[in-house]
Amino acid sequence: MNNKNNPIQSSIWIVEQGILLIIALATIGATILELIRIFDVMTVNLSDLFLLFIYAEVLGMVGVFYRDNRIPVTLPIIIAITALTRMIILQSKGLDAINIIYEASGILLLSVAAYIMSLKDKNSLSKLKIREEASQQEN
């Protein structure tokens, strides 16, 4: 079925685009508020930089979705890694060592997952390229 002829799919697509726009605007707003707070206190901490990096990654993810109509799985994984890293930085002074080990293990697990997914994406792109070349040779 074609998306343009199916009203349900069209409605879902419109709602999805609206939600992505809200996410982008909210992320931009949160970034502005964080920058105002940083300028107000005249101090930049490592956790502030990680937070700004998370905002940049979220905006990048929305941008990739608008460009490609799909979100690579590795982008949310990278955002999760950054969020866990920020959490370790914020809470490391008051946490038990075992909790830091758990969080670091989570980062390691997510890193392995991101690496595996990037290999899958490269493999998929290679297969797509081979198919395109084969179809061009047939014509």
Backbone hydrogen bonds in HBPLUS format (Angstrom, degrees):
<---DONOR---> <-ACCEPTOR-->    atom                        ^
c    i                          cat <-CA-CA->   ^        H-A-AA   ^      H-
h    n   atom  resd res      DA  || num        DHA   H-A  angle D-A-AA Bond
n    s   type  num  typ     dist DA aas  dist angle  dist       angle   num
A0005-ASN N   A0002-ASN O   3.10 MM   3  5.47 142.0  2.25 108.7 118.8     1
A0010-SER N   A0006-ASN O   2.99 MM   4  6.19 159.0  2.03 154.1 160.9     2
A0011-SER N   A0007-PRO O   2.88 MM   4  5.97 154.7  1.95 140.7 147.4     3
A0012-ILE N   A0008-ILE O   2.94 MM   4  6.20 161.1  1.98 151.7 156.8     4
A0013-TRP N   A0009-GLN O   2.91 MM   4  6.07 158.0  1.96 146.4 152.6     5
A0014-ILE N   A0010-SER O   2.95 MM   4  6.21 156.0  2.01 147.9 154.0     6
A0015-VAL N   A0011-SER O   2.96 MM   4  6.21 164.0  1.99 152.8 156.8     7
A0016-GLU N   A0012-ILE O   2.84 MM   4  5.99 159.5  1.88 150.2 156.6     8
A0017-GLN N   A0013-TRP O   2.94 MM   4  6.17 158.0  1.99 147.6 153.1     9
A0018-GLY N   A0014-ILE O   2.95 MM   4  6.20 152.7  2.02 146.0 153.9    10
A0019-ILE N   A0015-VAL O   2.86 MM   4  6.15 158.0  1.91 154.1 159.6    11
A0020-LEU N   A0016-GLU O   2.96 MM   4  6.20 161.6  1.99 150.7 155.7    12
A0021-LEU N   A0017-GLN O   2.96 MM   4  6.17 148.8  2.06 141.8 150.4    13
A0022-ILE N   A0018-GLY O   2.94 MM   4  6.23 154.9  2.00 147.2 154.0    14
A0023-ILE N   A0019-ILE O   2.85 MM   4  6.15 157.1  1.90 151.5 158.0    15
A0024-ALA N   A0020-LEU O   2.92 MM   4  6.13 159.7  1.97 145.9 151.2    16
A0025-LEU N   A0021-LEU O   2.90 MM   4  6.12 166.2  1.92 152.3 156.0    17
A0026-ALA N   A0022-ILE O   2.82 MM   4  5.92 162.1  1.85 151.2 156.7    18
A0027-THR N   A0023-ILE O   2.90 MM   4  5.99 153.0  1.97 145.0 152.6    19
A0028-ILE N   A0024-ALA O   2.94 MM   4  6.18 158.7  1.99 148.9 154.7    20
A0029-GLY N   A0025-LEU O   2.86 MM   4  6.08 159.4  1.91 147.6 153.7    21
A0030-ALA N   A0026-ALA O   2.83 MM   4  6.03 158.3  1.87 146.7 152.7    22
A0031-THR N   A0027-THR O   2.90 MM   4  6.06 152.7  1.97 145.1 152.9    23
A0032-ILE N   A0028-ILE O   2.96 MM   4  6.23 159.2  2.00 149.9 155.1    24
A0033-LEU N   A0029-GLY O   2.94 MM   4  6.21 163.5  1.96 151.8 156.3    25
A0034-GLU N   A0030-ALA O   2.91 MM   4  6.08 156.4  1.96 145.7 152.2    26
A0035-LEU N   A0031-THR O   2.89 MM   4  6.13 157.9  1.94 150.6 156.7    27
A0036-ILE N   A0032-ILE O   2.90 MM   4  6.13 156.6  1.95 150.7 157.3    28
A0037-ARG N   A0033-LEU O   2.93 MM   4  6.18 156.7  1.98 145.5 151.9    29
A0038-ILE N   A0034-GLU O   2.89 MM   4  6.15 157.0  1.94 148.4 154.8    30
A0039-PHE N   A0035-LEU O   2.93 MM   4  6.17 163.6  1.96 151.0 154.9    31
A0040-ASP N   A0036-ILE O   2.81 MM   4  5.95 145.2  1.93 144.1 155.0    32
A0041-VAL N   A0037-ARG O   2.99 MM   4  6.22 162.1  2.02 155.3 157.3    33
A0042-MET N   A0038-ILE O   2.86 MM   4  5.75 123.0  2.19 136.5 152.0    34
A0048-ASP N   A0045-ASN O   3.04 MM   3  5.16 126.1  2.34  97.7 111.6    35
A0049-LEU N   A0045-ASN O   3.21 MM   4  6.64 153.0  2.29 148.2 155.0    36
A0050-PHE N   A0046-LEU O   2.99 MM   4  6.33 155.7  2.05 150.2 156.9    37
A0051-LEU N   A0047-SER O   2.98 MM   4  6.17 151.9  2.06 141.2 148.7    38
A0052-LEU N   A0048-ASP O   2.96 MM   4  6.26 160.2  2.00 150.3 155.1    39
A0053-PHE N   A0049-LEU O   2.85 MM   4  6.07 150.4  1.94 144.0 153.2    40
A0054-ILE N   A0050-PHE O   2.87 MM   4  6.16 149.6  1.96 146.0 153.9    41
A0055-TYR N   A0051-LEU O   3.00 MM   4  6.35 158.3  2.04 149.5 155.0    42
A0056-ALA N   A0052-LEU O   2.92 MM   4  6.22 155.5  1.98 147.0 153.7    43
A0057-GLU N   A0053-PHE O   2.89 MM   4  6.17 152.8  1.97 147.6 155.2    44
A0058-VAL N   A0054-ILE O   2.90 MM   4  6.18 155.0  1.96 152.7 159.3    45
A0059-LEU N   A0055-TYR O   2.99 MM   4  6.26 164.3  2.01 151.8 155.7    46
A0060-GLY N   A0056-ALA O   2.87 MM   4  6.07 152.7  1.94 143.0 151.5    47
A0061-MET N   A0057-GLU O   2.84 MM   4  6.06 149.5  1.93 144.5 152.7    48
A0062-VAL N   A0058-VAL O   2.99 MM   4  6.31 157.5  2.04 151.5 156.8    49
A0063-GLY N   A0059-LEU O   2.87 MM   4  6.10 158.0  1.92 147.9 154.6    50
A0064-VAL N   A0060-GLY O   2.85 MM   4  6.09 154.3  1.91 148.3 154.8    51
A0065-PHE N   A0061-MET O   3.00 MM   4  6.24 153.3  2.08 143.3 150.7    52
A0066-TYR N   A0062-VAL O   2.97 MM   4  6.30 158.2  2.02 151.4 156.7    53
A0067-ARG N   A0063-GLY O   2.97 MM   4  6.18 149.0  2.07 144.0 152.9    54
A0068-ASP N   A0064-VAL O   2.76 MM   4  5.80 174.2  1.76 158.1 159.9    55
A0069-ASN N   A0065-PHE O   2.68 MM   4  4.66 139.7  1.83 133.4 140.4    56
A0075-LEU N   A0072-PRO O   3.19 MM   3  5.91 146.9  2.30 116.6 123.5    57
A0078-ILE N   A0074-THR O   2.90 MM   4  6.11 155.1  1.96 152.5 158.5    58
A0079-ILE N   A0075-LEU O   3.01 MM   4  6.29 155.0  2.07 150.5 157.7    59
A0080-ALA N   A0076-PRO O   2.91 MM   4  6.15 154.1  1.97 144.4 151.2    60
A0081-ILE N   A0077-ILE O   2.91 MM   4  6.23 152.4  1.99 147.6 155.3    61
A0082-THR N   A0078-ILE O   2.97 MM   4  6.21 162.1  2.00 149.0 153.3    62
A0083-ALA N   A0079-ILE O   2.88 MM   4  6.12 155.0  1.94 148.2 155.6    63
A0084-LEU N   A0080-ALA O   2.91 MM   4  6.12 159.2  1.95 149.9 154.9    64
A0085-THR N   A0081-ILE O   2.93 MM   4  6.15 157.0  1.98 148.6 155.5    65
A0086-ARG N   A0082-THR O   2.91 MM   4  6.15 157.9  1.96 147.3 153.2    66
A0087-MET N   A0083-ALA O   2.92 MM   4  6.15 152.8  1.99 144.1 152.0    67
A0088-ILE N   A0084-LEU O   2.93 MM   4  6.23 154.2  2.00 149.3 155.4    68
A0089-ILE N   A0085-THR O   3.05 MM   4  6.35 159.6  2.09 149.1 154.4    69
A0090-LEU N   A0086-ARG O   2.90 MM   4  6.15 159.2  1.95 152.3 158.0    70
A0091-GLN N   A0087-MET O   2.92 MM   4  5.95 157.2  1.97 150.5 156.1    71
A0092-SER N   A0088-ILE O   2.83 MM   4  5.20 125.1  2.14 144.9 150.7    72
A0094-GLY N   A0091-GLN O   3.20 MM   3  5.75 133.1  2.43 112.6 123.3    73
A0099-ASN N   A0096-ASP O   3.14 MM   3  5.49 127.9  2.42 105.0 117.0    74
A0100-ILE N   A0096-ASP O   3.39 MM   4  6.83 153.7  2.47 148.2 155.0    75
A0101-ILE N   A0097-ALA O   2.98 MM   4  6.30 152.4  2.06 148.1 156.3    76
A0102-TYR N   A0098-ILE O   2.91 MM   4  6.22 149.8  2.00 144.7 152.9    77
A0103-GLU N   A0099-ASN O   2.96 MM   4  6.23 162.6  1.99 149.3 153.2    78
A0104-ALA N   A0100-ILE O   2.82 MM   4  6.00 159.5  1.87 148.8 155.1    79
A0105-SER N   A0101-ILE O   2.82 MM   4  5.94 147.7  1.93 141.7 151.1    80
A0106-GLY N   A0102-TYR O   2.92 MM   4  6.23 145.5  2.04 142.9 152.7    81
A0107-ILE N   A0103-GLU O   3.01 MM   4  6.39 148.7  2.11 143.7 151.9    82
A0108-LEU N   A0104-ALA O   2.94 MM   4  6.26 156.8  2.00 146.9 153.0    83
A0109-LEU N   A0105-SER O   2.85 MM   4  6.08 163.0  1.88 150.7 155.2    84
A0110-LEU N   A0106-GLY O   2.90 MM   4  6.08 162.8  1.93 148.4 153.2    85
A0111-SER N   A0107-ILE O   2.84 MM   4  6.01 150.4  1.93 145.7 154.6    86
A0112-VAL N   A0108-LEU O   2.97 MM   4  6.24 158.5  2.01 152.3 157.0    87
A0113-ALA N   A0109-LEU O   2.99 MM   4  6.25 157.9  2.04 146.4 153.0    88
A0114-ALA N   A0110-LEU O   2.84 MM   4  6.07 156.0  1.89 148.2 154.5    89
A0115-TYR N   A0111-SER O   2.95 MM   4  6.17 157.1  2.00 147.4 153.6    90
A0116-ILE N   A0112-VAL O   2.93 MM   4  6.18 164.2  1.95 152.6 156.6    91
A0117-MET N   A0113-ALA O   2.88 MM   4  6.07 162.0  1.91 150.4 155.8    92
A0118-SER N   A0114-ALA O   2.87 MM   4  6.05 148.4  1.97 143.8 152.5    93
A0119-LEU N   A0115-TYR O   3.03 MM   4  6.34 149.4  2.13 147.0 154.8    94
A0120-LYS N   A0116-ILE O   3.00 MM   4  6.33 152.9  2.08 146.4 154.2    95
A0121-ASP N   A0117-MET O   2.88 MM   4  6.16 156.4  1.94 148.3 154.4    96
A0122-LYS N   A0118-SER O   2.98 MM   4  6.17 159.7  2.02 145.0 150.2    97
A0123-ASN N   A0119-LEU O   2.91 MM   4  6.09 157.4  1.96 146.6 153.1    98
A0124-SER N   A0120-LYS O   2.85 MM   4  6.06 156.9  1.90 149.4 155.9    99
A0125-LEU N   A0121-ASP O   2.88 MM   4  6.09 160.0  1.92 150.3 155.6   100
A0126-SER N   A0122-LYS O   2.92 MM   4  6.11 151.6  2.00 144.5 152.5   101
A0127-LYS N   A0123-ASN O   2.99 MM   4  6.24 159.0  2.03 149.1 154.2   102
A0128-LEU N   A0124-SER O   2.94 MM   4  6.16 156.9  1.99 148.1 154.7   103
A0129-LYS N   A0125-LEU O   2.95 MM   4  6.13 155.9  2.00 145.3 151.6   104
A0130-ILE N   A0126-SER O   2.99 MM   4  6.25 157.4  2.04 149.3 155.1   105
A0131-ARG N   A0127-LYS O   2.94 MM   4  6.20 158.9  1.99 149.9 155.6   106
A0132-GLU N   A0128-LEU O   2.93 MM   4  6.19 158.3  1.98 149.2 155.1   107
A0133-GLU N   A0129-LYS O   2.94 MM   4  6.18 158.9  1.99 149.6 155.1   108
A0134-ALA N   A0130-ILE O   2.90 MM   4  6.11 154.6  1.96 147.0 154.3   109
A0135-SER N   A0131-ARG O   2.90 MM   4  6.13 156.0  1.95 149.3 155.6   110
A0136-GLN N   A0132-GLU O   2.98 MM   4  6.16 146.2  2.10 142.8 152.1   111
A0137-GLN N   A0133-GLU O   3.01 MM   4  6.22 147.7  2.12 143.1 151.5   112
A0138-GLU N   A0134-ALA O   3.11 MM   4  6.35 142.3  2.26 141.1 150.6   113
A0139-ASN N   A0135-SER O   3.33 MM   4  6.53 141.8  2.49 135.3 143.7   114
